[in-house]
Amino acid sequence: MNLLHLETSPYLLQHKDNPVHWRAWNEAAFQEAKRLNKPILLSVGYTACHWCHVMAHESFENDEIARLMNEGFIPVKVDREERPDIDLIYQQALALTGQGGGWPLTMFLTPDARPFWGGTYFPPFASYGRPGLADVLISISQHWQHSPSKVGVNAEQLTEALRALSNLGQEEGAKMPDRSFQDRAAAALSEAIDREFGGFMGAPKFPQVSSLIYLWRAWRRSGAESYRQAVLKTLEGMTRGGIHDHVGGGFARYATDASWLVPHFEKMLYDNAQILELIALVWPEEKAPYLKAAAEGIVTWMTSEMASKQGGFAASQDADSEGEEGRYYVWTAQEIKEILGERAPAFMKDFSIHADGNWEEGRNILHRLNSAKIWDENHVEDLKRLSARRKTRTPPEQDGKVLADWNGMAIAALARAGWVFDRADWVVAARDAYRFVLSNMTKENRLSHSWCAGKTGSVGMIEDYAQMARAALTFHEITSEPLFLDHALVFCESAIIHHWDEKAGGFFQTPKDANDLPLRAKPYHDNATPSGNGVMAETLARLYHLTGERRWHDRATATIMAFASLLDRQYQGMTGLLAAADHLDHAMVVSVHGEPHAPDTDSLIAALLDLSLPDRIFRFIEATGPAFATVCRNQVCSAPLSSADALRSELLSDYCGA
């Protein structure tokens, strides 16, 4: 019997009518597996995942394959957004077998949750060069029944390797990454940039914002123009491309090609939050109209389509509508002509619209890859007319659950962008979402990871505490309200109490009272979202610079050192921890003393906001008399600076090429 109708996750509910006897991840499922001596078939996906839908339609709605699943296994379905801790463990297990990860994730486990084999998408029968799920099910079932010792050996070897990852800690000879190491890492990342289209070379092509922010930091530090151009070229390519929703705003999760033309059409809150934050970082140095338009589009999408009625931001929008990938987003040439009339020819030229289609037969993805301009304000009204027509279509489904970490990312990005672009309404929207998380997902200083349909989900992960603490510090910087600093301190203290590894250092993803997993993983690798340990290390570093309390410095150092032995080999996926190390050693605290909104105060703050300074921490201190600023770095503070020019000169004094 399928029991997913008892769940609240939109993804799990998509599968409630499958003939598969799905269970949610819970003790009852594992007890049933032990009682019947059957392996667990674990399937992990998420609502907006196109290939998850494909596998569902091909296999999980197939009566014969469902019979094989039900007879030989206890099928367990997991929403990876609701339970990223489960997903991380078994993605790591799959990687240890030498396979690439992703979703849908298909893993086979013993009744005590130890993995012994797996893969990602399987067609129902052998095709695409992949084995068919039916054959896999038969083979795994036979191995389970007739070769239990081999299965046991596989399970033990994988579990021991996973334990080694979860026990990562400071090794003898490991050291904090110095500026020389940071420079080598940045140079290697820069070499991997696609100089024609931006982004990291190859396809599919993801935004990889953590790495782009790291390169921007490296440009600011070193003055290497190639790093700056790598970031700007990527932003240009993405904004021109089909990955950018030119009509409704926001960006799709990734492009399937190297030129950013063909998106994988799902739109994720976390991608758009990170891209918005990158634009806000770049804007003071590159005030290009296309960047402002892209930022406005992201915020419009967030606030009009992703803001839930109860508060907070929803997780994602699906790639599919009416059973087809991208149907909501693409256009025929005839539609464009009907909607735009005499304006259609110019629009079709600029957005590469063809009668035979620029994607599939007769269907066009709007893009500006061949246009002379990245952005053209003359098409604003045209895009509004297309938006009105598109709203008459059946929209993609939305996954309405609210995730604390993704909301933390969106809150920080919205607030910072609102500050940089002088949009108070963006800051208000961010504050509304912040209040929702505090009111509905926080109890006795502990966060819940998810909220859906009025119910909180699993206990908070380290990413939740890290991102919400970071959001609180962003608000503290913008508003100077002490309450937000207090919140950040509480989030960090809770993370230490419940997630810190006392033996080896670093933060476990799950709290110490979590008991439904075979082990506790430590996230250190930046994937689609920044690693929990990387964000927490940066947040602890900021707390140290704001408070002067050495305990935060020591905890940030211990977090980075827990993974320092991996940096030589894996730095490309650990830019969050590298940036945290740089921030710990080289952050500058800029304090402006003055009367709120007085002209001389505003002049100093405006000078500050007119520079892109990744290592800047801002404090406003209300005081009477003429306004002045101080800049403190390496425990040494400048003399009072009373003019914008003097402040600007001091801020740039440490940077090459300034």
C-alpha positions in Angstrom: 0.0 0.0 0.0 1.3 3.5 -1.0 1.5 5.6 2.2 2.6 8.9 0.7 -0.8 10.5 1.0 0.0 10.9 4.7 2.8 13.4 3.8 2.9 17.1 3.2 5.8 17.4 0.8 4.6 18.4 -2.7 7.2 16.0 -4.2 6.0 13.0 -2.1 2.4 13.8 -2.9 3.2 13.7 -6.6 3.8 10.0 -6.1 0.9 9.1 -3.8 -1.1 7.4 -6.6 1.8 5.3 -8.0 1.2 1.6 -7.9 4.5 1.4 -6.0 4.1 0.8 -2.3 6.0 3.9 -1.3 6.9 4.6 2.2 8.4 7.8 3.6 11.7 7.7 5.4 10.7 6.6 8.9 11.3 3.8 11.4 8.3 1.9 10.3 9.7 1.4 6.8 13.0 0.1 8.2 11.3 -2.2 10.7 9.2 -3.6 7.8 12.4 -4.2 5.8 13.9 -6.1 8.8 10.8 -8.1 9.4 10.5 -9.2 5.8 14.3 -9.4 5.2 14.0 -7.1 2.1 16.4 -4.4 1.0 15.3 -0.8 0.9 14.9 0.8 -2.6 15.6 4.5 -1.9 14.5 7.0 -4.5 15.4 10.6 -3.9 14.2 13.6 -6.0 12.5 16.9 -5.9 9.4 18.6 -7.3 11.0 20.6 -10.1 13.3 17.8 -11.4 12.5 17.0 -15.0 14.2 13.6 -15.0 12.5 12.7 -11.8 9.2 13.1 -13.6 10.5 11.1 -16.6 11.5 8.2 -14.3 8.2 8.4 -12.5 6.1 8.3 -15.7 8.2 5.6 -17.3 8.7 3.3 -14.3 6.8 4.2 -11.1 3.5 4.3 -13.0 4.3 1.0 -14.7 2.4 -1.8 -13.1 5.0 -4.5 -14.0 8.0 -2.5 -12.6 5.9 -1.5 -9.6 5.3 -5.3 -9.0 9.0 -6.0 -9.1 9.6 -3.1 -6.6 6.9 -4.2 -4.3 7.8 -7.9 -4.3 11.5 -7.6 -3.8 12.0 -4.3 -1.9 10.6 -1.9 0.6 10.4 1.3 -1.6 11.2 4.5 0.2 10.7 7.9 -1.4 12.6 11.0 -0.1 12.3 14.7 -1.0 15.9 15.8 -1.2 14.9 19.4 -0.4 13.1 18.3 2.7 15.8 15.9 3.8 19.1 17.1 2.4 20.9 15.1 5.1 19.6 11.8 3.7 20.5 12.9 0.2 24.0 14.0 1.1 24.9 10.6 2.7 23.8 8.6 -0.3 25.1 11.0 -2.9 28.5 10.5 -1.2 28.0 6.8 -1.2 27.3 6.8 -5.0 30.4 9.0 -5.6 32.4 6.4 -3.6 31.4 3.8 -6.2 32.9 5.9 -8.9 29.6 7.2 -10.4 28.4 10.8 -10.9 25.6 11.9 -8.7 22.4 13.8 -9.3 18.7 13.3 -9.3 16.7 11.1 -9.4 19.0 9.2 -7.0 18.3 5.5 -6.9 20.1 3.6 -4.0 19.8 0.1 -2.6 20.2 -0.2 1.2 20.3 -2.9 3.8 17.4 -2.8 6.3 19.8 -0.9 8.7 20.2 1.8 6.0 23.7 0.9 4.8 24.1 1.5 1.0 25.4 -1.3 -1.2 24.7 -0.3 -4.8 23.0 2.6 -6.7 22.7 4.9 -9.7 20.7 7.9 -10.8 18.1 7.8 -13.6 17.3 4.3 -15.0 15.0 3.9 -18.0 12.4 1.2 -17.5 14.2 -1.1 -20.0 17.8 -0.9 -21.3 18.3 2.3 -23.4 20.4 5.5 -23.6 23.4 3.2 -22.8 21.9 2.6 -19.4 20.6 -0.6 -17.9 16.9 -0.9 -17.5 15.3 -0.6 -14.1 13.5 -3.8 -14.5 16.7 -5.7 -15.1 18.4 -3.9 -12.2 15.6 -4.8 -9.8 15.8 -8.5 -10.8 19.6 -8.6 -10.5 19.7 -6.8 -7.1 16.9 -9.1 -5.8 18.8 -12.2 -6.9 22.1 -10.9 -5.3 20.2 -10.2 -2.1 18.8 -13.7 -1.9 21.7 -15.7 -3.2 24.8 -13.7 -2.4 24.1 -12.0 0.9 27.8 -12.1 1.9 28.8 -10.1 -1.1 26.1 -7.6 -0.4 27.3 -7.4 3.2 30.9 -6.7 2.1 29.8 -3.9 -0.3 27.6 -2.4 2.4 30.4 -2.5 5.0 33.0 -1.0 2.7 30.8 1.9 1.6 29.7 2.6 5.2 33.3 2.6 6.5 34.3 5.0 3.7 31.3 7.3 4.6 32.4 7.2 8.2 35.9 8.3 7.2 34.3 11.3 5.5 32.2 12.1 8.5 35.2 12.0 10.8 37.3 14.5 8.8 39.3 16.7 11.1 42.6 18.5 11.4 45.5 16.4 10.2 49.1 16.8 11.1 50.9 19.2 8.8 47.7 20.8 7.6 47.7 24.6 7.7 45.4 27.5 6.9 45.4 28.5 3.3 47.6 31.6 2.9 47.5 34.3 0.3 49.9 32.3 -1.9 47.5 29.3 -1.9 44.5 31.6 -2.5 46.2 33.1 -5.5 47.0 29.7 -7.0 43.4 28.5 -6.5 42.0 31.7 -8.2 44.4 31.3 -11.1 43.4 27.7 -11.7 39.7 28.6 -11.5 40.2 31.4 -14.0 41.8 29.0 -16.4 38.7 26.9 -16.4 36.5 29.8 -17.5 34.9 29.7 -21.0 36.2 33.0 -22.5 33.6 33.0 -25.3 30.4 32.5 -23.3 31.5 32.7 -19.7 30.9 30.1 -17.0 33.0 27.1 -16.5 33.9 25.3 -19.7 31.8 22.4 -20.9 28.1 21.4 -20.8 25.8 21.2 -19.0 26.7 24.6 -17.6 25.7 25.8 -14.1 26.0 29.3 -12.6 28.5 28.1 -9.9 28.1 31.4 -8.1 30.3 30.4 -5.1 33.3 30.1 -7.5 32.4 33.3 -9.3 32.3 35.3 -6.0 35.6 33.8 -5.2 37.1 35.0 -8.5 35.6 38.5 -7.8 37.3 38.5 -4.4 40.5 37.5 -6.1 40.2 40.4 -8.6 39.6 42.9 -5.8 42.6 41.5 -3.9 45.1 41.1 -6.8 43.9 43.5 -9.5 44.1 40.7 -12.0 41.7 41.9 -14.7 41.2 38.4 -16.1 39.3 37.4 -12.9 37.0 40.4 -13.2 36.3 39.7 -16.8 35.6 36.1 -16.0 32.8 37.1 -13.7 31.4 39.8 -16.0 31.5 37.5 -19.1 29.6 34.9 -17.2 26.9 37.3 -16.0 26.7 38.7 -19.6 26.4 35.2 -21.1 23.7 34.1 -18.6 21.7 37.3 -19.0 21.8 37.0 -22.8 21.0 33.3 -22.8 17.9 31.2 -22.7 18.7 30.3 -19.1 17.5 33.8 -18.3 13.7 34.2 -18.3 13.5 37.4 -20.2 9.7 37.6 -19.8 9.1 36.7 -16.2 12.5 37.3 -14.6 14.8 35.0 -12.8 17.1 32.3 -14.1 16.6 28.6 -14.7 18.8 26.0 -12.9 21.3 25.4 -15.6 21.9 25.3 -19.4 22.2 22.0 -21.2 24.6 23.5 -23.7 27.8 25.6 -23.4 26.4 28.9 -24.7 23.6 29.2 -22.1 20.9 28.9 -24.8 18.8 25.8 -23.7 17.9 25.8 -20.1 16.8 23.0 -17.9 13.6 24.9 -17.2 13.1 24.5 -13.5 13.7 27.7 -11.5 15.1 27.3 -8.0 15.0 29.9 -5.2 18.6 29.2 -4.2 20.0 29.8 -7.7 18.2 33.1 -8.0 19.2 34.2 -4.5 22.9 33.5 -5.3 22.8 35.3 -8.7 21.1 38.3 -7.1 23.8 38.5 -4.4 26.5 38.3 -7.1 24.9 41.1 -9.1 24.7 43.2 -5.9 28.4 42.6 -5.3 29.4 43.5 -8.8 27.1 46.4 -9.4 29.1 49.2 -7.7 32.0 48.5 -10.1 30.0 47.7 -13.2 26.8 49.8 -13.3 25.5 48.2 -16.5 21.8 48.5 -17.3 21.6 44.8 -18.0 22.7 44.0 -14.5 20.0 46.2 -12.9 17.4 44.8 -15.2 18.4 41.2 -14.3 18.3 42.0 -10.6 14.9 43.6 -10.9 13.7 40.5 -12.8 14.9 38.2 -10.1 13.2 40.2 -7.4 10.0 40.5 -9.4 9.9 36.7 -9.8 10.7 36.1 -6.1 8.1 38.6 -4.7 5.3 38.0 -7.2 5.6 34.2 -7.9 7.5 32.7 -5.0 6.3 34.6 -2.0 3.9 32.2 -0.2 0.6 33.5 1.1 1.6 32.8 4.7 5.1 34.3 4.3 8.5 33.1 3.3 9.6 32.1 -0.1 8.6 28.9 -1.9 11.3 26.4 -3.0 11.0 26.1 -6.7 9.0 26.0 -9.9 8.8 22.9 -12.1 10.4 22.5 -15.5 7.3 20.9 -16.9 3.8 22.0 -17.5 1.0 20.0 -19.2 3.4 17.1 -19.3 6.1 18.9 -21.4 9.4 20.3 -20.4 9.6 24.1 -21.1 6.1 24.3 -22.6 5.3 27.4 -20.5 8.4 29.3 -21.5 8.7 28.8 -25.3 7.1 30.6 -28.3 6.2 30.1 -31.9 7.0 32.8 -34.4 3.3 33.1 -35.2 2.5 33.8 -31.5 5.1 36.6 -31.4 3.6 38.1 -34.6 0.1 38.0 -33.2 1.0 39.6 -29.9 3.4 42.3 -31.1 2.1 43.1 -34.5 4.3 45.6 -36.3 6.9 45.5 -33.5 7.4 41.7 -34.1 10.2 41.8 -36.7 12.6 43.9 -34.6 11.8 41.8 -31.5 12.2 38.5 -33.4 15.6 39.6 -34.7 16.9 40.6 -31.3 15.6 37.5 -29.6 16.5 35.1 -32.5 13.0 33.9 -33.1 12.6 31.8 -36.3 9.6 30.2 -38.0 11.3 26.8 -37.8 12.3 27.3 -34.1 15.7 27.8 -32.5 15.2 24.9 -30.1 12.8 22.2 -31.1 10.7 22.2 -34.3 8.7 25.4 -34.5 9.5 26.3 -30.8 11.7 29.2 -29.7 13.6 30.0 -26.5 14.0 33.8 -26.1 17.6 34.8 -26.0 19.9 37.6 -27.0 23.1 35.7 -27.7 23.2 37.1 -31.3 22.0 40.6 -30.4 24.3 43.6 -30.5 23.0 44.6 -27.1 22.9 42.6 -23.9 19.8 44.5 -22.9 17.5 46.9 -24.8 15.0 49.0 -22.9 13.0 49.4 -26.1 11.7 45.9 -25.7 10.4 46.4 -22.1 6.8 46.9 -23.3 7.1 44.0 -25.7 8.1 41.7 -22.9 5.2 42.9 -20.8 2.8 42.0 -23.5 4.4 38.6 -23.8 4.1 38.2 -20.0 0.4 39.0 -20.1 -0.1 36.3 -22.8 2.0 33.8 -21.0 -0.1 34.1 -17.9 -3.0 32.7 -19.8 -1.1 29.4 -20.1 -1.1 26.6 -17.6 1.8 27.5 -15.3 4.4 25.0 -14.0 3.7 23.6 -10.6 5.3 25.3 -7.6 6.8 23.5 -4.7 5.4 25.7 -1.9 7.4 24.4 1.0 9.6 27.0 2.8 13.2 26.0 3.5 15.1 27.8 6.2 18.5 27.8 4.5 17.2 28.8 1.0 15.1 31.5 2.6 18.2 32.7 4.5 20.0 33.0 1.2 17.1 34.8 -0.4 16.7 37.1 2.6 20.4 38.1 2.6 20.5 38.6 -1.2 17.2 40.7 -1.2 18.3 42.9 1.7 21.8 43.5 0.3 20.5 44.2 -3.2 17.9 46.5 -1.8 20.6 48.4 0.0 22.9 48.6 -3.0 20.2 49.5 -5.5 18.4 51.9 -3.1 15.2 49.8 -3.1 13.6 50.0 0.3 10.8 47.8 -0.8 13.2 44.9 -1.5 14.6 45.2 2.1 11.0 45.2 3.4 10.3 42.0 1.4 13.4 40.4 2.9 12.4 41.4 6.4 8.9 39.9 5.9 10.4 36.5 5.0 12.9 36.8 7.9 10.0 37.3 10.3 8.2 34.3 8.9 11.1 32.0 9.6 11.5 33.3 13.1 7.8 33.1 13.8 7.0 29.7 12.2 10.2 27.8 12.0 12.0 28.6 15.2 11.3 27.2 18.7 13.4 27.5 21.8 16.3 28.8 19.7 16.2 25.8 17.3 15.3 26.0 13.7 13.2 23.6 11.6 14.5 22.9 8.2 11.2 23.0 6.4 7.6 24.3 6.6 4.8 23.1 4.4 1.0 23.3 4.7 1.2 24.7 8.2 3.5 22.0 9.5 7.2 22.1 10.3 9.4 19.3 9.0 12.7 17.8 10.0 15.0 19.4 12.5 17.3 22.2 11.4 20.5 21.4 9.4 23.8 23.3 9.8 22.9 25.1 6.5 19.8 26.5 8.1 21.7 28.0 11.1 24.5 29.2 8.9 22.3 30.9 6.3 19.9 32.5 8.8 22.8 33.7 10.9 24.3 35.3 7.8 20.9 36.9 6.9 20.7 38.3 10.5 24.2 39.8 10.1 23.2 41.3 6.8 20.2 43.0 8.4 22.4 44.2 11.3 24.8 45.8 8.8 22.0 47.5 6.9 19.8 48.6 9.8 22.3 48.8 12.7 19.6 47.2 14.9 21.3 45.2 17.8 18.5 42.7 17.7 19.8 41.2 14.5 23.2 40.7 16.0 21.6 39.0 18.9 19.8 36.7 16.5 23.0 35.8 14.7 24.7 35.0 18.1 21.8 32.7 19.0 21.8 30.9 15.7 25.6 30.3 15.9 25.4 29.2 19.6 22.7 26.7 18.7 24.7 25.4 15.8 27.7 24.8 18.1 25.6 23.1 20.8 23.8 20.8 18.4 26.1 20.3 15.4 29.7 20.8 16.4 32.1 17.8 16.2 33.9 17.9 19.5 36.4 15.3 18.4 37.5 16.4 15.0 36.1 19.9 14.5 33.7 21.2 11.9 30.0 21.0 11.9 27.9 17.9 11.2 24.9 18.5 8.9 22.4 17.0 11.4 22.1 17.7 15.1 23.4 15.3 17.7 19.9 14.2 18.7 19.1 13.1 15.1 18.7 9.3 15.2 17.3 8.1 11.9 20.5 8.0 9.9 23.3 5.5 9.8 25.8 8.3 10.4 26.2 12.1 10.4 27.8 13.7 7.4 29.9 16.9 7.3 29.2 19.1 4.3 32.3 20.9 3.1 31.9 20.8 -0.7 30.1 23.7 -2.5 27.5 22.2 -4.8 24.4 23.9 -6.1 24.4 25.7 -2.7 27.3 26.7 -0.6 28.5 24.2 2.0 27.2 24.5 5.5 30.7 24.6 6.9 31.9 27.2 4.5 29.0 29.6 5.3 29.3 28.9 9.0 33.0 29.6 8.9 32.4 33.0 7.1 29.7 33.9 9.6 31.9 33.1 12.6 34.6 35.2 11.0 32.2 38.1 10.7 31.1 37.7 14.3 34.7 37.9 15.4 35.4 41.1 13.5 32.1 42.6 14.8 32.5 41.6 18.4 36.2 41.2 18.9 35.6 38.0 20.8 38.4 35.6 20.3 36.1 32.5 20.6 34.5 33.2 17.3 38.0 33.5 15.6 39.0 30.2 17.1 35.8 28.4 16.1 36.1 29.7 12.5 39.7 28.6 12.4 38.9 25.1 13.7 36.1 24.8 11.1 38.4 25.6 8.2 41.2 23.4 9.6 38.9 20.4 9.8 38.9 20.3 6.0 42.3 21.9 5.3 43.9 18.6 4.3 41.5 18.4 1.3 42.2 21.8 -0.1 45.2 20.8 -2.3 43.0 18.3 -4.2 39.5 19.8 -4.0 39.9 23.5 -3.8 37.7 24.0 -6.8 34.7 22.7 -4.9 35.7 24.4 -1.6 35.7 28.1 -2.5 33.3 28.8 0.4 35.9 27.6 3.0 38.7 29.4 1.1 36.7 32.6 1.1 36.0 32.2 4.8 39.7 31.8 5.5 40.5 35.0 3.6 37.7 36.9 5.3 39.0 35.8 8.7 42.4 37.2 8.1 41.7 40.2 5.9 38.2 41.6 6.7 37.9 45.4 7.2 35.4 46.9 9.6 34.2 50.2 8.4 32.5 52.3 11.1 30.6 55.5 10.2 29.8 57.8 13.2 27.2 60.5 12.7 23.6 61.6 12.9 21.2 59.4 10.9 20.4 60.7 7.4 22.5 63.9 7.9 24.1 64.9 4.6 27.7 64.3 5.8 26.7 60.9 7.2 24.9 59.9 3.9 28.0 61.1 1.9 30.3 58.7 3.7 27.8 55.8 3.4 27.3 56.5 -0.3 31.1 56.4 -0.8 31.1 53.0 0.9 28.3 51.6 -1.2 29.9 52.9 -4.4 32.8 50.3 -4.0 32.6 46.5 -4.3 34.4 45.3 -1.2 33.8 41.6 -0.5 35.7 41.8 2.8 33.9 44.9 4.1 31.9 44.8 7.3 29.9 48.0 8.0 28.8 49.5 11.3 26.8 52.7 11.8 27.3 54.3 15.2 24.9 57.1 16.0 26.7 60.2 17.3 26.3 64.0 17.4 28.7 66.4 15.7 30.3 66.1 12.2 30.3 62.6 10.7 33.5 60.6 10.3 34.5 57.1 9.5 37.2 54.7 10.6 38.6 51.7 8.9 39.9 48.8 11.0 42.0 45.9 9.8 44.4 43.6 11.4 43.6 45.0 14.9 44.7 48.5 13.7 42.3 51.4 13.0 42.7 54.4 10.8 42.5 58.0 11.9 39.0 59.5 11.6 38.1 60.2 8.0 35.6 63.0 7.4 35.4 63.2 3.6 34.1 60.7 1.1 37.3 61.0 -0.9 39.5 60.2 2.1 37.3 57.2 3.0 37.5 55.9 -0.5 41.3 56.3 -0.6 41.6 54.4 2.7 39.3 51.6 1.6 41.3 51.0 -1.6 44.7 51.3 0.0 45.2 47.6 0.4 44.1 46.6 -3.1 46.3 46.1 -6.2 45.2 48.1 -9.2 42.9 50.4 -7.3 
